[in-house]
Amino acid sequence: MQDTELLRQVLDCKLYTIRFEVMLYSLPDDFTVYIDYDGKQLKKPYRVTRNRKQYELSSSPTRYSKLIRPAEMHNVIRRHLDYECERLKGFDIDTDKLSNGRIEQAAKVLEVVQDPRSRRQTLFNLQPRWTPRTNDNDELYDEAVSLVARTQIADTTFIRDQLSIGNSQAEAIVRRLEDEGLVGRLGNGALKRAVLVSIDESYERKVKSNANK
């Protein structure tokens, strides 16, 4: 393989890893799956979505193969991130010294998203207001649990604006999060709630919920 082709592959792979890390915080609606559950590349990629309206109103019946929950989307992206990280290990190049404008720009976004002090505003910019996608309270709550677990932000205004819902709905969701022990309560001068649930726990919670139905 020529050096230029090898460098291109490494740059692409590095960019994928950074993008996927950002996606773990700012979850996309759609994603093209090209890695199976065993970590092997698929011969025929397919698209999934977590937007019920897009899934049901899609003009092409083959546009999306599956409607998935947010915690499932998170795990799909993490699987692809692990795959690309393994690919990077196979290249005999010091990837930390790669110089590329797109990589540097994406890395700056990732750095900001990972910083708790600036995460909220960055996520607003990366993931603008959504249009309401469901009238199902349980599905909406599932979305909220995933949002809080991914971002580690348990704020009524943040949930309201990210899910494009009313203030009373957002307050009800936060109360339910508190009652179920997923976030802490405000008290003793605390200005923000502690987040007590991880994305893995939110996924396990959903699996158990579906099993009990």
N, CA, C and O of each residue as an XYZ file, in Angstrom:
852
protein
N       0.848     -1.192      0.000
C       0.000      0.000      0.000
C       0.890      1.252      0.000
O       1.841      1.335      0.777
N       0.582      2.223     -0.870
C       1.365      3.432     -0.939
C       1.192      4.269      0.322
O       0.161      4.199      0.991
N       2.221      5.066      0.638
C       2.193      5.863      1.859
C       1.022      6.833      1.874
O       0.397      7.031      2.916
N       0.717      7.443      0.724
C      -0.388      8.415      0.671
C      -1.719      7.729      0.953
O      -2.568      8.293      1.643
N      -1.913      6.528      0.433
C      -3.163      5.793      0.668
C      -3.261      5.364      2.131
O      -4.334      5.421      2.731
N      -2.145      4.938      2.693
C      -2.123      4.544      4.097
C      -2.462      5.740      4.984
O      -3.244      5.616      5.926
N      -1.882      6.880      4.687
C      -2.133      8.077      5.475
C      -3.603      8.484      5.373
O      -4.203      8.904      6.363
N      -4.177      8.364      4.191
C      -5.588      8.705      4.013
C      -6.469      7.816      4.874
O      -7.407      8.294      5.511
N      -6.168      6.521      4.894
C      -6.951      5.584      5.702
C      -6.817      5.897      7.199
O      -7.792      5.835      7.948
N      -5.607      6.229      7.613
C      -5.394      6.544      9.023
C      -6.144      7.814      9.410
O      -6.768      7.871     10.469
N      -6.083      8.829      8.555
C      -6.788     10.074      8.816
C      -8.296      9.843      8.903
O      -8.960     10.363      9.800
N      -8.830      9.058      7.963
C     -10.266      8.758      7.977
C     -10.650      8.012      9.247
O     -11.666      8.314      9.873
N      -9.835      7.042      9.619
C     -10.106      6.231     10.804
C     -10.056      7.098     12.068
O     -10.905      6.969     12.950
N      -9.062      7.974     12.146
C      -8.924      8.865     13.301
C     -10.125      9.798     13.395
O     -10.630     10.062     14.487
N     -10.580     10.296     12.250
C     -11.731     11.200     12.233
C     -12.990     10.478     12.681
O     -13.804     11.044     13.411
N     -13.158      9.234     12.251
C     -14.301      8.433     12.691
C     -14.323      8.297     14.215
O     -15.364      8.466     14.848
N     -13.163      7.989     14.790
C     -13.133      7.771     16.245
C     -13.548      9.034     17.001
O     -14.280      8.965     17.989
N     -13.075     10.183     16.527
C     -13.428     11.438     17.206
C     -14.911     11.738     17.030
O     -15.591     12.111     17.986
N     -15.410     11.577     15.816
C     -16.830     11.835     15.554
C     -17.716     10.936     16.394
O     -18.715     11.388     16.953
N     -17.356      9.670     16.485
C     -18.177      8.732     17.261
C     -18.154      9.083     18.745
O     -19.161      8.937     19.437
N     -17.003      9.546     19.235
C     -16.943      9.958     20.636
C     -17.865     11.140     20.895
O     -18.519     11.198     21.936
N     -17.925     12.085     19.960
C     -18.838     13.218     20.090
C     -20.283     12.734     20.056
O     -21.125     13.217     20.813
N     -20.564     11.775     19.173
C     -21.922     11.250     19.038
C     -22.420     10.571     20.313
O     -23.627     10.505     20.548
N     -21.511     10.072     21.129
C     -21.927      9.441     22.377
C     -22.580     10.458     23.314
O     -23.397     10.097     24.160
N     -22.214     11.724     23.155
C     -22.836     12.796     23.936
C     -24.035     13.384     23.192
O     -25.120     13.534     23.753
N     -23.817     13.713     21.918
C     -24.854     14.347     21.106
C     -25.384     13.309     20.121
O     -24.938     13.239     18.976
N     -26.330     12.515     20.578
C     -26.789     11.348     19.839
C     -27.499     11.749     18.543
O     -28.417     12.568     18.582
N     -27.099     11.195     17.406
C     -27.774     11.513     16.146
C     -29.102     10.777     16.022
O     -29.331      9.770     16.691
N     -29.968     11.290     15.161
C     -31.229     10.599     14.905
C     -30.996      9.353     14.060
O     -31.587      8.302     14.308
N     -30.131      9.482     13.065
C     -29.882      8.390     12.113
C     -28.428      7.940     12.191
O     -27.537      8.709     12.552
N     -28.215      6.677     11.844
C     -26.843      6.168     11.831
C     -26.759      5.010     10.843
O     -27.660      4.174     10.768
N     -25.664      4.974     10.087
C     -25.426      3.877      9.148
C     -24.590      2.811      9.836
O     -23.443      3.054     10.208
N     -25.162      1.643     10.001
C     -24.500      0.529     10.697
C     -23.654     -0.255      9.703
O     -24.169     -0.740      8.695
N     -22.365     -0.383      9.977
C     -21.506     -1.176      9.095
C     -20.683     -2.206      9.862
O     -19.841     -2.896      9.287
N     -20.937     -2.303     11.184
C     -20.259     -3.292     12.019
C     -21.305     -4.138     12.725
O     -22.254     -3.594     13.288
N     -21.152     -5.472     12.707
C     -22.129     -6.327     13.374
C     -21.802     -6.449     14.857
O     -20.847     -5.845     15.344
N     -22.609     -7.239     15.570
C     -22.442     -7.352     17.019
C     -21.151     -8.069     17.414
O     -20.715     -7.979     18.562
N     -20.541     -8.781     16.461
C     -19.277     -9.459     16.726
C     -18.070     -8.601     16.375
O     -16.928     -9.053     16.455
N     -18.340     -7.347     15.981
C     -17.240     -6.451     15.637
C     -16.667     -6.668     14.263
O     -15.531     -6.278     13.995
N     -17.434     -7.284     13.383
C     -16.968     -7.531     12.015
C     -17.717     -6.625     11.038
O     -18.883     -6.287     11.240
N     -17.007     -6.241      9.970
C     -17.601     -5.327      9.007
C     -18.659     -6.045      8.174
O     -18.441     -7.154      7.686
N     -19.810     -5.391      8.024
C     -20.910     -5.959      7.256
C     -20.667     -5.798      5.756
O     -20.084     -4.809      5.313
N     -21.115     -6.773      4.991
C     -21.022     -6.660      3.540
C     -22.014     -5.636      3.008
O     -21.765     -4.969      2.004
N     -23.156     -5.524      3.709
C     -24.188     -4.586      3.282
C     -24.610     -3.728      4.472
O     -25.377     -4.190      5.317
N     -24.127     -2.496      4.555
C     -24.526     -1.606      5.658
C     -26.021     -1.288      5.592
O     -26.650     -1.427      4.543
N     -26.568     -0.865      6.708
C     -27.975     -0.476      6.749
C     -28.143      0.696      7.708
O     -27.278      0.950      8.547
N     -29.267      1.412      7.580
C     -29.503      2.596      8.405
C     -30.543      2.311      9.483
O     -31.518      1.590      9.269
N     -30.298      2.903     10.643
C     -31.259      2.829     11.741
C     -31.594      4.257     12.166
O     -30.830      5.184     11.896
N     -32.722      4.430     12.822
C     -33.115      5.739     13.320
C     -33.772      5.592     14.680
O     -34.317      4.537     15.005
N     -33.720      6.645     15.467
C     -34.430      6.659     16.743
C     -35.578      7.655     16.689
O     -36.211      7.932     17.708
N     -35.848      8.193     15.509
C     -36.925      9.157     15.316
C     -38.141      8.445     14.738
O     -38.164      8.094     13.559
N     -39.147      8.236     15.575
C     -40.321      7.480     15.151
C     -41.026      8.137     13.970
O     -41.479      7.451     13.054
N     -41.121      9.469     13.992
C     -41.802     10.157     12.900
C     -41.081      9.949     11.581
O     -41.708      9.676     10.558
N     -39.764     10.078     11.607
C     -38.996      9.851     10.384
C     -39.171      8.416      9.895
O     -39.274      8.161      8.695
N     -39.201      7.501     10.833
C     -39.322      6.080     10.483
C     -40.681      5.788      9.856
O     -40.768      5.079      8.853
N     -41.739      6.336     10.448
C     -43.091      6.044      9.973
C     -43.466      6.822      8.720
O     -44.278      6.358      7.919
N     -42.876      8.007      8.547
C     -43.233      8.840      7.406
C     -42.239      8.749      6.258
O     -42.384      9.447      5.255
N     -41.238      7.903      6.396
C     -40.235      7.773      5.341
C     -40.885      7.367      4.023
O     -41.669      6.420      3.968
N     -40.546      8.099      2.960
C     -41.126      7.821      1.645
C     -40.596      6.523      1.060
O     -41.254      5.891      0.233
N     -39.406      6.128      1.492
C     -38.816      4.881      0.993
C     -38.878      3.815      2.081
O     -38.337      4.017      3.168
N     -39.533      2.674      1.807
C     -39.645      1.625      2.832
C     -38.315      0.998      3.207
O     -38.214      0.330      4.236
N     -37.288      1.205      2.383
C     -35.977      0.611      2.660
C     -34.988      1.635      3.228
O     -33.811      1.327      3.418
N     -35.471      2.858      3.497
C     -34.558      3.894      3.994
C     -33.991      3.525      5.358
O     -32.795      3.675      5.604
N     -34.863      3.041      6.243
C     -34.429      2.619      7.576
C     -34.762      1.152      7.787
O     -35.870      0.703      7.497
N     -33.791      0.420      8.293
C     -34.021     -1.000      8.563
C     -34.664     -1.224      9.921
O     -35.300     -2.252     10.153
N     -34.496     -0.250     10.826
C     -34.963     -0.481     12.188
C     -35.156      0.830     12.934
O     -34.408      1.788     12.741
N     -36.182      0.858     13.797
C     -36.389      1.948     14.737
C     -35.819      1.495     16.074
O     -36.223      0.454     16.593
N     -34.889      2.256     16.638
C     -34.238      1.818     17.873
C     -34.340      2.889     18.954
O     -34.528      4.071     18.667
N     -34.210      2.447     20.202
C     -34.249      3.332     21.351
C     -32.924      4.091     21.465
O     -31.911      3.651     20.923
N     -32.926      5.229     22.168
C     -31.686      5.999     22.290
C     -30.541      5.221     22.924
O     -29.397      5.355     22.489
N     -30.821      4.410     23.943
C     -29.745      3.638     24.573
C     -29.161      2.617     23.592
O     -27.966      2.325     23.629
N     -30.019      2.076     22.710
C     -29.523      1.160     21.678
C     -28.637      1.898     20.683
O     -27.596      1.384     20.272
N     -29.052      3.113     20.293
C     -28.253      3.911     19.369
C     -26.884      4.195     19.976
O     -25.868      4.130     19.284
N     -26.859      4.508     21.259
C     -25.600      4.763     21.952
C     -24.684      3.545     21.868
O     -23.491      3.688     21.602
N     -25.226      2.355     22.092
C     -24.417      1.140     22.068
C     -23.941      0.802     20.654
O     -22.839      0.284     20.472
N     -24.777      1.098     19.653
C     -24.370      0.876     18.260
C     -23.168      1.757     17.929
O     -22.192      1.292     17.341
N     -23.245      3.026     18.308
C     -22.146      3.948     18.021
C     -20.893      3.554     18.792
O     -19.785      3.642     18.264
N     -21.060      3.128     20.021
C     -19.899      2.707     20.818
C     -19.234      1.478     20.187
O     -18.010      1.349     20.210
N     -20.041      0.585     19.631
C     -19.480     -0.593     18.955
C     -18.624     -0.169     17.759
O     -17.558     -0.737     17.521
N     -19.096      0.832     17.007
C     -18.339      1.326     15.867
C     -17.085      2.071     16.324
O     -16.045      2.001     15.670
N     -17.186      2.776     17.439
C     -16.019      3.454     17.992
C     -14.945      2.444     18.375
O     -13.771      2.647     18.068
N     -15.329      1.364     19.039
C     -14.379      0.316     19.428
C     -13.706     -0.292     18.193
O     -12.510     -0.582     18.205
N     -14.492     -0.481     17.129
C     -13.952     -1.053     15.891
C     -12.890     -0.130     15.292
O     -11.811     -0.582     14.910
N     -13.199      1.156     15.213
C     -12.254      2.103     14.618
C     -11.012      2.275     15.495
O      -9.914      2.476     14.976
N     -11.173      2.197     16.805
C     -10.020      2.267     17.711
C      -9.087      1.079     17.500
O      -7.865      1.225     17.530
N      -9.671     -0.092     17.286
C      -8.862     -1.281     17.019
C      -8.138     -1.163     15.695
O      -6.990     -1.586     15.566
N      -8.813     -0.585     14.706
C      -8.173     -0.353     13.412
C      -6.972      0.569     13.564
O      -5.922      0.329     12.968
N      -7.121      1.610     14.353
C      -6.016      2.551     14.541
C      -4.795      1.874     15.152
O      -3.657      2.200     14.815
N      -5.048      0.922     16.059
C      -3.932      0.210     16.694
C      -3.125     -0.588     15.670
O      -1.938     -0.847     15.863
N      -3.793     -0.973     14.573
C      -3.129     -1.791     13.564
C      -2.238     -1.008     12.619
O      -1.429     -1.589     11.896
N      -2.383      0.312     12.623
C      -1.552      1.136     11.750
C      -0.235      1.463     12.439
O      -0.206      1.850     13.607
N       0.848      1.302     11.699
C       2.181      1.567     12.257
C       2.516      3.051     12.090
O       3.487      3.426     11.433
N       1.659      3.890     12.720
C       1.825      5.343     12.631
C       1.466      5.946     13.980
O       0.525      5.496     14.634
N       2.204      6.951     14.392
C       1.881      7.661     15.626
C       0.705      8.586     15.345
O       0.881      9.706     14.866
N      -0.507      8.100     15.650
C      -1.710      8.849     15.274
C      -1.853     10.162     16.035
O      -2.562     11.058     15.576
N      -1.200     10.300     17.184
C      -1.296     11.536     17.959
C      -0.571     12.691     17.270
O      -0.806     13.858     17.584
N       0.303     12.357     16.337
C       1.075     13.395     15.655
C       0.519     13.710     14.265
O       1.132     14.459     13.504
N      -0.628     13.146     13.939
C      -1.230     13.428     12.637
C      -1.639     14.891     12.566
O      -2.192     15.432     13.523
N      -1.372     15.521     11.452
C      -1.743     16.914     11.257
C      -2.783     16.994     10.139
O      -2.485     16.736      8.973
N      -4.001     17.354     10.520
C      -5.074     17.451      9.544
C      -6.122     18.409     10.097
O      -6.528     18.298     11.254
N      -6.552     19.345      9.268
C      -7.483     20.375      9.723
C      -8.780     19.823     10.259
O      -9.264     20.280     11.294
N      -9.363     18.835      9.570
C     -10.642     18.277     10.008
C     -10.511     17.557     11.338
O     -11.400     17.637     12.185
N      -9.399     16.853     11.520
C      -9.181     16.139     12.773
C      -9.005     17.127     13.923
O      -9.570     16.940     15.001
N      -8.233     18.160     13.697
C      -7.998     19.155     14.742
C      -9.292     19.860     15.130
O      -9.531     20.127     16.308
N     -10.129     20.161     14.135
C     -11.408     20.825     14.417
C     -12.327     19.913     15.214
O     -12.942     20.339     16.192
N     -12.419     18.632     14.784
C     -13.276     17.680     15.488
C     -12.771     17.423     16.892
O     -13.565     17.260     17.819
N     -11.456     17.387     17.061
C     -10.872     17.140     18.379
C     -11.198     18.283     19.340
O     -11.398     18.052     20.533
N     -11.253     19.513     18.828
C     -11.603     20.659     19.675
C     -13.051     20.548     20.156
O     -13.360     20.854     21.307
N     -13.938     20.103     19.249
C     -15.343     19.913     19.632
C     -15.455     18.856     20.716
O     -16.181     19.033     21.695
N     -14.737     17.759     20.539
C     -14.774     16.678     21.524
C     -14.253     17.163     22.876
O     -14.818     16.832     23.919
N     -13.189     17.940     22.855
C     -12.617     18.446     24.103
C     -13.615     19.311     24.863
O     -13.718     19.230     26.087
N     -14.345     20.137     24.125
C     -15.329     21.017     24.760
C     -16.498     20.208     25.305
O     -16.973     20.465     26.412
N     -16.966     19.225     24.528
C     -18.094     18.398     24.961
C     -17.746     17.634     26.231
O     -18.607     17.436     27.089
N     -16.506     17.205     26.360
C     -16.092     16.434     27.527
C     -15.886     17.303     28.767
O     -15.752     16.781     29.874
N     -15.861     18.607     28.591
C     -15.670     19.526     29.713
C     -17.031     19.848     30.336
O     -17.854     20.491     29.686
N     -17.291     19.420     31.578
C     -18.602     19.657     32.202
C     -18.999     21.128     32.258
O     -20.188     21.444     32.262
N     -18.018     22.033     32.302
C     -18.319     23.456     32.429
C     -18.932     24.042     31.164
O     -19.705     24.997     31.234
N     -18.595     23.478     30.009
C     -19.088     24.038     28.756
C     -19.952     23.049     27.971
O     -20.363     23.334     26.846
N     -20.223     21.892     28.568
C     -20.919     20.835     27.840
C     -22.328     21.241     27.420
O     -22.749     20.955     26.299
N     -23.049     21.898     28.305
C     -24.449     22.213     28.039
C     -24.620     23.071     26.792
O     -25.401     22.724     25.906
N     -23.894     24.195     26.712
C     -24.037     25.091     25.568
C     -23.548     24.426     24.294
O     -24.137     24.612     23.229
N     -22.473     23.648     24.396
C     -21.957     22.953     23.220
C     -22.970     21.965     22.678
O     -23.140     21.846     21.464
N     -23.648     21.251     23.577
C     -24.652     20.287     23.137
C     -25.847     20.982     22.494
O     -26.444     20.447     21.560
N     -26.198     22.161     22.980
C     -27.258     22.936     22.344
C     -26.872     23.265     20.903
O     -27.713     23.216     20.005
N     -25.600     23.599     20.684
C     -25.138     23.957     19.342
C     -25.047     22.731     18.432
O     -25.363     22.803     17.244
N     -24.613     21.613     19.000
C     -24.459     20.397     18.203
C     -25.799     19.741     17.894
O     -25.995     19.176     16.819
N     -26.705     19.823     18.843
C     -27.977     19.118     18.731
C     -29.098     20.116     18.997
O     -29.577     20.211     20.128
N     -29.532     20.870     17.968
C     -30.535     21.923     18.165
C     -31.886     21.351     18.582
O     -32.079     20.137     18.638
N     -32.811     22.257     18.873
C     -34.140     21.837     19.327
C     -34.732     20.792     18.400
O     -34.707     20.933     17.178
N     -35.254     19.761     18.994
C     -35.920     18.716     18.224
C     -37.380     19.074     18.013
O     -37.984     19.793     18.810
N     -37.928     18.566     16.937
C     -39.382     18.637     16.784
C     -39.970     17.486     17.581
O     -39.373     16.410     17.624
N     -41.124     17.677     18.214
C     -41.734     16.578     18.981
C     -41.854     15.322     18.125
O     -42.347     15.371     16.998
N     -41.405     14.215     18.662
C     -41.372     12.989     17.872
C     -42.271     11.890     18.427
O     -42.408     10.832     17.812
N     -42.875     12.128     19.568
C     -43.726     11.096     20.134
C     -44.701     11.696     21.128
O     -44.399     12.691     21.788
N     -45.873     11.086     21.231
C     -46.849     11.474     22.249
C     -46.901     10.439     23.365
O     -47.706     10.549     24.289
N     -46.045      9.444     23.273
C     -45.997      8.376     24.253
C     -45.137      8.813     25.436
O     -43.942      9.064     25.280
N     -45.747      8.904     26.622
C     -45.023      9.405     27.793
C     -43.844      8.521     28.178
O     -42.799      9.027     28.587
N     -44.003      7.189     28.049
C     -42.907      6.285     28.401
C     -41.740      6.434     27.428
O     -40.576      6.390     27.828
N     -42.063      6.611     26.153
C     -41.003      6.785     25.160
C     -40.285      8.119     25.367
O     -39.066      8.211     25.223
N     -41.054      9.139     25.705
C     -40.470     10.448     25.985
C     -39.573     10.375     27.221
O     -38.495     10.969     27.246
N     -40.018      9.651     28.239
C     -39.220      9.504     29.456
C     -37.941      8.730     29.166
O     -36.882      9.051     29.705
N     -38.034      7.716     28.321
C     -36.864      6.938     27.927
C     -35.840      7.839     27.249
O     -34.637      7.713     27.476
N     -36.336      8.750     26.412
C     -35.454      9.711     25.744
C     -34.768     10.609     26.778
O     -33.579     10.907     26.668
N     -35.534     11.031     27.775
C     -34.985     11.906     28.816
C     -33.924     11.183     29.647
O     -32.886     11.764     29.966
N     -34.176      9.928     29.995
C     -33.198      9.146     30.771
C     -31.895      9.026     29.991
O     -30.810      9.195     30.548
N     -32.008      8.732     28.698
C     -30.814      8.610     27.860
C     -30.071      9.932     27.786
O     -28.844      9.968     27.882
N     -30.822     11.032     27.612
C     -30.207     12.361     27.527
C     -29.433     12.694     28.795
O     -28.294     13.157     28.727
N     -30.041     12.464     29.938
C     -29.395     12.769     31.219
C     -28.182     11.866     31.438
O     -27.139     12.328     31.901
N     -28.314     10.595     31.110
C     -27.208      9.650     31.311
C     -26.026      9.995     30.410
O     -24.877      9.933     30.848
N     -26.296     10.358     29.154
C     -25.220     10.676     28.210
C     -24.508     11.967     28.558
O     -23.279     12.038     28.531
N     -25.286     12.989     28.886
C     -24.714     14.315     29.083
C     -24.324     14.592     30.524
O     -23.548     15.506     30.804
N     -24.880     13.779     31.458
C     -24.671     14.008     32.899
C     -25.179     15.384     33.317
O     -24.624     16.024     34.211
N     -26.249     15.824     32.650
C     -26.903     17.096     32.976
C     -28.351     16.796     33.347
O     -29.105     16.271     32.527
N     -28.745     17.126     34.576
C     -30.118     16.894     35.029
C     -30.751     18.236     35.356
O     -30.894     18.614     36.519
N     -31.124     18.941     34.305
C     -31.639     20.294     34.460
C     -32.976     20.407     33.726
O     -33.092     19.987     32.574
N     -33.984     20.975     34.394
C     -35.321     21.056     33.805
C     -35.320     21.829     32.492
O     -35.935     21.399     31.516
N     -34.640     22.956     32.465
C     -34.602     23.776     31.251
C     -33.904     23.047     30.117
O     -34.350     23.094     28.970
N     -32.808     22.373     30.440
C     -32.063     21.617     29.433
C     -32.934     20.513     28.837
O     -32.980     20.351     27.617
N     -33.614     19.766     29.675
C     -34.494     18.688     29.206
C     -35.638     19.261     28.375
O     -35.983     18.721     27.324
N     -36.222     20.353     28.852
C     -37.327     20.988     28.128
C     -36.904     21.389     26.722
O     -37.596     21.090     25.748
N     -35.762     22.069     26.621
C     -35.339     22.579     25.321
C     -34.830     21.482     24.402
O     -35.071     21.520     23.195
N     -34.125     20.501     24.965
C     -33.607     19.420     24.129
C     -34.712     18.525     23.586
O     -34.608     18.017     22.470
N     -35.763     18.331     24.362
C     -36.853     17.448     23.930
C     -38.017     18.218     23.319
O     -39.011     17.621     22.906
N     -37.895     19.544     23.260
C     -38.956     20.386     22.680
C     -40.316     20.099     23.314
O     -41.298     19.836     22.620
N     -40.350     20.156     24.634
C     -41.595     19.913     25.363
C     -41.892     21.115     26.250
O     -41.085     22.041     26.337
N     -43.042     21.101     26.905
C     -43.416     22.190     27.786
C     -42.703     22.117     29.120
O     -42.137     21.087     29.487
N     -42.740     23.227     29.841
C     -42.049     23.286     31.127
C     -42.662     22.327     32.145
O     -41.945     21.705     32.929
N     -44.005     22.208     32.131
C     -44.667     21.304     33.075
C     -44.295     19.855     32.797
O     -44.120     19.067     33.726
N     -44.172     19.496     31.502
C     -43.745     18.136     31.155
C     -42.330     17.883     31.635
O     -42.035     16.826     32.191
N     -41.455     18.852     31.420
C     -40.063     18.697     31.839
C     -39.958     18.566     33.351
O     -39.171     17.763     33.851
N     -40.746     19.349     34.081
C     -40.735     19.261     35.545
C     -41.231     17.891     36.013
O     -40.700     17.324     36.968
N     -42.253     17.366     35.333
C     -42.777     16.042     35.689
C     -41.728     14.965     35.443
O     -41.600     14.025     36.227
N     -40.979     15.104     34.355
C     -39.920     14.143     34.045
C     -38.833     14.187     35.113
O     -38.356     13.143     35.559
N     -38.445     15.383     35.521
C     -37.401     15.514     36.549
C     -37.871     14.918     37.873
O     -37.094     14.267     38.571
N     -39.134     15.137     38.220
C     -39.668     14.538     39.457
C     -39.627     13.021     39.384
O     -39.291     12.350     40.360
N     -39.972     12.486     38.222
C     -39.938     11.024     38.058
C     -38.498     10.513     38.129
O     -38.239      9.460     38.710
N     -37.569     11.258     37.539
C     -36.153     10.877     37.635
C     -35.699     10.850     39.092
O     -34.951      9.962     39.500
N     -36.155     11.823     39.867
C     -35.818     11.869     41.295
C     -36.438     10.700     42.036
O     -35.772     10.032     42.828
N     -37.738     10.450     41.774
C     -38.457      9.383     42.471
C     -37.846      8.012     42.198
O     -37.857      7.136     43.063
N     -37.310      7.831     40.983
C     -36.717      6.541     40.626
C     -35.239      6.467     40.983
O     -34.568      5.481     40.679
N     -34.733      7.520     41.634
C     -33.352      7.503     42.095
C     -32.313      7.638     41.003
O     -31.162      7.243     41.187
N     -32.712      8.201     39.848
C     -31.778      8.358     38.729
C     -31.022      9.680     38.809
O     -29.925      9.806     38.266
N     -31.609     10.663     39.486
C     -30.917     11.930     39.741
C     -31.154     12.323     41.190
O     -32.124     11.884     41.807
N     -30.277     13.142     41.727
C     -30.422     13.586     43.098
C     -31.436     14.718     43.227
O     -31.859     15.301     42.228
N     -31.810     15.015     44.425
C     -32.745     16.104     44.700
C     -31.979     17.375     45.053
O     -30.862     17.327     45.567
N     -32.603     18.500     44.767
C     -32.011     19.770     45.153
C     -32.260     20.001     46.638
O     -33.368     19.786     47.129
N     -31.255     20.429     47.332
C     -31.397     20.658     48.762
C     -30.067     21.024     49.373
O     -29.018     20.816     48.763
N     -30.104     21.562     50.567
C     -28.893     21.942     51.290
C     -28.011     22.895     50.480
O     -26.783     22.815     50.511
N     -28.676     23.797     49.755
C     -27.932     24.805     48.998
C     -27.388     24.324     47.669
O     -26.670     25.069     47.002
N     -27.712     23.078     47.252
C     -27.216     22.558     45.978
C     -27.848     23.322     44.817
O     -29.049     23.592     44.825
N     -27.035     23.669     43.821
C     -27.518     24.408     42.666
C     -27.879     23.496     41.497
O     -28.564     23.911     40.562
N     -27.413     22.257     41.560
C     -27.753     21.319     40.491
C     -27.860     19.914     41.060
O     -27.280     19.594     42.097
N     -28.619     19.083     40.352
C     -28.831     17.701     40.791
C     -27.673     16.814     40.353
O     -27.112     16.988     39.272
N     -27.332     15.877     41.199
C     -26.335     14.878     40.826
C     -26.996     13.847     39.913
O     -28.143     13.459     40.135
N     -26.272     13.409     38.895
C     -26.760     12.358     37.997
C     -26.281     11.019     38.536
O     -25.080     10.807     38.706
N     -27.218     10.116     38.805
C     -26.901      8.851     39.462
C     -27.063      7.655     38.537
O     -27.051      6.512     38.992
N     -27.216      7.913     37.226
C     -27.408      6.825     36.272
C     -26.420      6.980     35.123
O     -26.187      8.086     34.635
N     -25.843      5.859     34.696
C     -24.947      5.849     33.544
C     -25.721      5.368     32.327
O     -26.843      4.879     32.454
N     -25.134      5.503     31.164
C     -25.818      5.065     29.944
C     -26.000      3.551     29.949
O     -27.011      3.054     29.454
N     -25.038      2.808     30.499
C     -25.179      1.350     30.573
C     -26.348      0.968     31.476
O     -27.115      0.058     31.162
N     -26.477      1.673     32.601
C     -27.582      1.396     33.526
C     -28.918      1.759     32.903
O     -29.918      1.083     33.143
N     -28.947      2.829     32.097
C     -30.197      3.213     31.444
C     -30.605      2.164     30.412
O     -31.791      1.893     30.224
N     -29.610      1.577     29.746
C     -29.902      0.530     28.757
C     -30.410     -0.734     29.461
O     -31.391     -1.339     29.029
N     -29.741     -1.124     30.543
C     -30.180     -2.302     31.302
C     -31.581     -2.094     31.866
O     -32.381     -3.028     31.920
N     -31.869     -0.877     32.280
C     -33.195     -0.543     32.806
C     -34.260     -0.753     31.741
O     -35.339     -1.272     32.028
N     -33.955     -0.346     30.504
C     -34.923     -0.484     29.416
C     -35.112     -1.951     29.046
O     -36.231     -2.379     28.764
N     -34.044     -2.712     29.046
C     -34.136     -4.145     28.732
C     -35.027     -4.851     29.731
O     -35.869     -5.668     29.358
N     -34.837     -4.528     31.029
C     -35.677     -5.141     32.082
C     -37.116     -4.714     31.936
O     -38.027     -5.516     32.139
N     -37.335     -3.448     31.584
C     -38.697     -2.930     31.413
C     -39.409     -3.654     30.290
O     -40.577     -4.020     30.424
N     -38.711     -3.864     29.178
C     -39.324     -4.563     28.042
C     -39.589     -6.025     28.370
O     -40.569     -6.599     27.894
N     -38.726     -6.632     29.175
C     -38.894     -8.036     29.537
C     -40.115     -8.252     30.432
O     -40.718     -9.325     30.436
N     -40.464     -7.209     31.190
C     -41.597     -7.317     32.103
C     -42.944     -7.024     31.457
O     -43.994     -7.203     32.074
N     -42.902     -6.573     30.208
C     -44.162     -6.224     29.522
C     -44.851     -7.482     29.005
O     -45.921     -7.397     28.402
